[in-house]
């Protein structure tokens, strides 16, 4: 099934979590100087061109061809809205995929958590370079600072490596379970650190479990209330929820389907779950409209001070085309444009939510499956179609399909725990 609609609307928006991000293996990154806000490693200073609806639809169809029941994208661009959707949003009823429906955003939630903590920095209640143990005594390695948490440089082992070593059995064992933050942290602390704190990027959901503990300690409220008061209500994000530990997605929503490890096994409806294994690392529910609104507001400086936004855009290298700031990803596209946002993987959902540096154009793209790296690798093509309408110049790198650079080996597992990425 196919649907597309171009309309006029309000300005751009934003998003949330999962199992982890396009990442380099835990020990493979090389420490390098961080680039300050405004600098783009591996990219020129090109300006985005107009979105290419044909290339966008081709990217969504590629997701279906590789095993996703459905895929959709919404672009908000200076008041104009482009919606495209392909395939099925609910296999049980046959309902078509819609670019207006809600879904689980996985690790895009990490950007929400970071915004709350940076607001606390702006209020003088938190300092980025202060050890975490100053706020939560004795919790982690005393060398770990708040900045290390938000940039994935703590070395805290990602407990999801073990939790989801077997994809479907691992998921079913936690689908309805309710964890405390301390339980999740203890799973991590039972394993040795992956890197020395403050050095190399090593993506870990554990970092944002600790971020959730900081939010609750400093605000005196649960994480969901902090999101509501500081982000959801001020931006009127009507489709955005933090329902943990409830399992239902409110209202009209896209159903998620988890692919088993066994070839040919049927997809598993993974829509209903507590996402308690992730919480502040990936349990937010949202929509394309709301995620675009959120990211646009963030990059326009409406959610934090200019200083905190600059800190957020101070990059630790991930690979030659990506950097990670504080709860924010930078991706350098084939046409020289850099875009900013986050990726999300939670069982049954892949999400890409990114915006231009000025926040004037934003896209959220979703495929309703996971544990399928081939589908995942189609989603970067939606960014190329949104910001790079012309094909890459000769010599700019190989392309697959419509305007999509071939992913580096380290890019092939967005939002996947490092140990799981290495096994796939």
C-alpha positions in Angstrom: 0.0 0.0 0.0 1.2 3.5 -0.8 0.3 6.9 0.5 1.8 10.3 0.0 0.7 13.8 0.9 2.2 17.3 0.6 0.6 19.9 2.8 1.2 23.2 4.6 1.7 23.0 8.4 3.8 24.3 11.2 7.6 24.2 11.4 9.8 21.2 11.9 10.1 18.7 14.8 11.9 15.8 16.7 12.4 12.3 18.5 13.8 9.1 20.8 15.5 5.1 21.9 16.6 1.4 21.6 19.4 -1.0 21.7 22.2 1.6 20.8 23.4 3.8 17.7 25.5 3.5 14.4 28.5 2.6 16.1 32.1 1.6 16.0 33.0 -1.6 17.8 33.7 -0.9 21.4 37.5 -1.0 21.1 38.0 0.2 17.6 37.6 4.0 17.8 40.7 6.1 18.0 40.7 9.0 20.5 41.0 12.3 18.7 40.5 16.0 19.6 36.9 17.0 19.8 35.6 19.5 17.3 33.8 22.5 18.7 30.3 23.5 17.7 30.0 24.4 14.1 33.0 22.3 12.9 32.2 19.3 10.7 34.7 16.5 10.5 34.7 14.8 7.2 32.2 17.2 5.6 32.2 20.4 3.7 30.0 23.5 4.3 27.4 22.7 1.7 23.8 23.9 2.0 20.9 21.4 1.8 19.1 21.2 -1.5 15.4 20.6 -1.9 14.1 17.2 -0.8 13.7 14.6 -3.5 10.4 12.8 -3.1 11.3 10.1 -5.7 14.5 9.2 -4.0 12.7 9.2 -0.6 10.0 6.8 -1.9 12.7 4.5 -3.3 14.4 4.4 0.1 11.1 3.4 1.8 10.4 0.7 -0.8 13.9 -0.7 -0.3 13.1 -1.2 3.3 10.0 -3.2 2.3 12.0 -5.2 -0.3 14.4 -6.2 2.4 11.9 -7.4 5.0 10.1 -4.5 6.7 6.3 -4.8 6.7 6.2 -1.0 6.3 8.2 2.2 6.3 7.4 5.9 6.4 9.0 9.3 6.5 7.8 12.8 7.4 9.8 15.9 6.4 9.0 19.3 7.9 10.6 22.2 6.0 9.9 25.8 6.8 6.2 25.2 7.2 5.8 22.7 4.4 5.2 19.0 5.2 6.0 16.0 3.0 4.6 12.7 4.1 5.3 9.4 2.5 4.4 5.8 3.6 4.8 2.4 2.1 3.5 -1.0 3.1 1.7 -2.2 6.3 1.5 -0.6 9.7 -0.5 -3.4 11.3 -0.2 -6.9 9.9 -3.2 -8.2 11.9 -5.7 -5.8 10.3 -3.8 -5.0 7.1 -3.9 -1.3 7.9 -1.6 0.7 5.8 1.5 2.4 7.2 0.9 6.1 8.0 3.4 8.9 8.5 1.0 10.4 11.2 1.0 7.4 13.6 2.9 7.0 16.9 5.7 4.6 17.4 8.4 3.6 19.8 11.5 5.8 19.2 14.1 3.8 21.0 17.4 5.6 21.5 16.1 8.9 20.2 15.0 9.1 23.8 18.6 9.7 24.7 18.4 13.2 23.3 15.4 13.9 25.5 17.3 12.8 28.6 20.3 14.9 27.6 18.1 18.0 27.1 16.7 17.6 30.6 20.2 17.3 32.1 21.5 20.3 30.1 18.6 22.4 31.4 19.8 21.4 34.9 23.2 22.6 33.9 21.7 25.9 32.8 20.0 26.2 36.2 23.3 25.7 38.0 22.2 22.3 39.5 24.6 20.1 37.5 28.1 20.5 36.0 29.2 18.5 33.0 32.8 18.0 34.2 31.9 17.0 37.8 32.1 13.3 38.6 28.8 11.5 38.7 29.7 10.3 42.2 29.4 13.9 43.5 25.6 13.6 42.8 25.2 9.8 43.3 27.9 8.9 45.8 29.8 5.6 45.2 27.8 4.7 42.1 30.4 4.3 39.4 34.1 4.7 38.7 35.1 8.0 40.4 36.7 9.2 37.2 33.4 9.2 35.3 31.9 12.6 34.7 28.5 13.7 33.5 30.1 14.7 30.2 31.5 11.2 29.8 28.0 9.7 30.3 26.4 11.8 27.6 29.1 11.3 25.1 29.4 7.5 25.7 33.0 7.6 27.0 32.6 6.0 30.4 33.6 2.4 29.6 30.4 1.1 31.3 29.6 -2.2 29.8 26.3 -2.4 27.9 24.2 -4.9 29.7 22.0 -5.4 26.6 24.9 -7.4 25.0 23.9 -10.3 27.3 20.2 -9.5 27.7 19.6 -9.9 23.9 22.3 -12.4 23.0 19.3 -14.5 21.7 17.0 -12.0 20.0 13.5 -13.3 20.6 14.0 -15.3 23.8 15.9 -12.3 25.2 13.0 -10.0 24.3 10.3 -12.3 25.7 12.2 -12.6 29.0 11.9 -8.9 29.5 8.8 -7.9 27.6 6.6 -7.5 30.7 9.4 -7.2 33.3 9.8 -4.0 35.4 13.4 -3.2 36.3 14.8 -0.7 38.7 17.6 1.5 37.5 20.0 0.0 40.0 19.2 -3.5 38.7 20.2 -2.5 35.2 23.4 -0.8 36.4 24.4 -3.8 38.5 24.2 -5.9 35.3 26.7 -3.6 33.8 29.0 -3.3 36.8 29.3 -7.1 36.9 31.5 -6.9 33.7 34.8 -5.1 33.3 34.9 -1.7 31.7 35.3 -1.5 27.9 37.5 1.6 27.8 39.2 4.0 30.2 36.8 6.7 31.3 37.1 9.9 29.2 38.9 8.4 26.3 37.3 6.5 23.5 33.7 6.5 22.3 32.0 3.2 23.2 28.2 3.2 22.9 26.4 1.8 25.9 22.8 2.0 27.1 24.1 1.9 30.7 25.3 5.5 30.3 21.7 6.7 29.9 20.5 4.5 32.7 22.8 6.5 34.9 21.5 9.7 33.2 18.0 8.7 34.3 19.2 8.2 37.9 20.7 11.7 37.8 17.5 13.2 36.4 15.4 11.7 39.2 17.9 12.6 41.9 18.2 16.3 40.9 14.6 16.9 39.9 12.9 14.9 42.7 10.5 13.5 40.1 10.4 10.4 37.8 11.9 10.7 34.3 8.5 10.8 32.7 7.4 13.8 34.7 10.7 15.6 33.9 10.1 15.0 30.1 6.6 16.2 30.4 7.3 19.4 32.3 10.5 20.4 30.5 10.0 19.2 26.9 6.6 17.7 26.1 4.3 20.4 27.5 6.4 23.5 26.4 6.5 22.2 22.8 2.9 20.9 22.7 4.1 17.4 21.7 0.6 15.8 21.7 1.9 12.4 20.4 4.8 12.0 22.8 4.5 9.8 25.9 6.6 8.0 28.5 4.3 5.3 29.7 6.7 3.0 31.5 5.9 0.5 32.9 2.7 0.3 31.0 3.0 -1.8 27.8 0.5 -0.1 25.4 1.2 2.6 22.9 -1.6 5.2 23.2 -3.9 6.0 20.3 -3.3 5.2 16.6 0.1 3.7 16.2 2.4 1.6 14.1 2.9 -1.9 15.2 6.5 -3.2 15.5 7.7 -6.6 14.3 10.9 -8.3 15.6 12.8 -10.6 13.2 14.0 -13.8 14.9 17.5 -15.0 14.5 16.4 -18.1 12.7 16.2 -17.7 9.0 12.6 -18.0 7.8 11.0 -17.8 11.2 7.9 -15.6 11.4 8.1 -12.0 12.6 7.1 -11.4 16.3 4.7 -8.6 17.2 6.8 -6.7 19.7 4.6 -3.6 20.1 3.4 -4.2 23.6 6.3 -4.2 26.1 7.4 -2.2 29.2 10.7 -1.2 27.6 11.8 -1.3 31.3 15.1 -2.7 30.1 15.8 0.8 28.6 13.8 3.5 30.4 15.7 6.8 30.1 17.8 5.2 27.4 15.0 4.4 25.0 11.4 4.1 26.2 9.8 7.2 24.7 6.8 7.0 22.3 6.3 9.8 19.7 5.4 10.6 16.1 7.2 12.0 13.1 5.6 15.4 13.7 6.6 15.6 17.3 10.2 14.4 16.7 10.7 17.0 14.0 9.3 19.7 16.2 11.6 18.6 19.1 14.8 18.5 17.0 14.0 21.8 15.3 13.4 23.5 18.6 16.5 22.0 20.0 18.8 23.1 17.1 17.2 26.6 17.1 18.3 27.0 20.7 14.8 27.0 22.2 15.4 24.2 24.8 18.8 25.0 26.3 21.2 28.0 26.5 23.5 28.7 23.6 26.4 27.4 25.7 24.7 24.1 26.4 23.8 23.6 22.8 27.4 24.2 21.9 28.5 21.6 24.4 26.0 19.2 22.9 27.6 19.8 19.5 31.1 19.1 20.6 32.0 15.9 18.8 33.8 12.7 19.7 34.7 10.8 16.5 32.7 7.6 15.8 34.0 7.0 12.3 34.9 9.0 9.2 31.4 10.2 8.6 29.9 10.5 12.1 30.5 12.2 15.4 28.7 11.9 18.8 28.2 15.0 20.9 26.2 15.0 24.1 23.1 12.8 23.4 23.3 14.0 19.8 24.6 12.4 16.6 26.2 14.2 13.6 26.1 12.5 10.2 28.0 13.8 7.2 26.2 13.1 4.0 27.5 12.5 0.5 26.8 16.1 -0.7 28.8 17.7 2.1 25.9 18.5 4.3 25.9 17.5 8.0 22.7 16.7 9.9 22.0 16.3 13.6 19.8 14.1 15.6 19.7 10.5 16.7 18.9 7.0 15.6 16.7 4.6 17.6 16.3 0.8 17.7 13.8 -0.8 20.0 12.3 -4.3 19.2 10.2 -3.9 16.1 11.2 -0.3 15.2 14.1 1.4 13.5 14.0 5.2 13.6 16.1 8.0 12.1 15.4 11.5 13.3 17.6 14.3 12.0 17.6 18.0 11.2 19.7 20.6 9.5 22.0 22.6 11.7 19.7 25.6 11.8 16.6 23.4 12.6 14.7 24.6 9.5 14.4 21.2 7.9 13.8 17.9 9.8 13.0 14.3 8.9 11.8 11.3 10.8 11.9 8.0 9.1 10.7 4.7 10.5 10.7 1.0 9.5 8.6 -1.3 11.6 11.0 -4.1 12.1 14.4 -4.7 13.8 17.2 -7.3 14.0 17.5 -6.8 10.2 20.7 -4.9 9.3 19.7 -4.8 5.6 16.5 -2.8 6.4 18.5 -0.6 8.7 20.9 0.3 6.0 18.1 1.6 3.8 17.2 4.4 6.3 20.3 6.6 5.7 19.0 6.9 2.1 16.1 8.9 3.5 18.6 11.5 4.8 20.3 11.7 1.4 16.9 12.2 -0.3 15.9 14.9 2.2 19.1 17.0 2.2 21.1 15.9 -1.0 18.7 16.0 -4.0 21.6 15.9 -6.6 23.6 12.6 -6.9 27.1 12.7 -5.3 29.8 14.1 -7.6 32.2 11.7 -9.3 34.7 10.4 -6.9 32.5 11.1 -3.9 32.1 7.4 -3.1 30.1 4.5 -4.2 26.3 4.6 -4.1 23.6 2.0 -3.5 20.3 2.6 -5.0 19.2 6.3 -4.9 22.0 8.6 -3.7 23.0 6.5 -0.7 26.7 6.1 0.2 27.7 2.5 1.0 27.9 2.3 4.8 31.3 1.7 6.4 31.5 -1.6 8.3 31.3 0.2 11.6 28.0 1.9 10.4 26.0 -1.2 9.7 24.3 -1.6 13.1 22.6 1.6 14.2 21.6 1.6 17.8 22.9 -1.9 18.5 24.9 -2.8 21.5 28.6 -3.2 20.5 28.7 -6.9 21.4 25.6 -7.6 19.3 26.9 -5.7 16.4 30.1 -7.8 16.3 28.1 -11.0 16.3 25.8 -10.0 13.3 
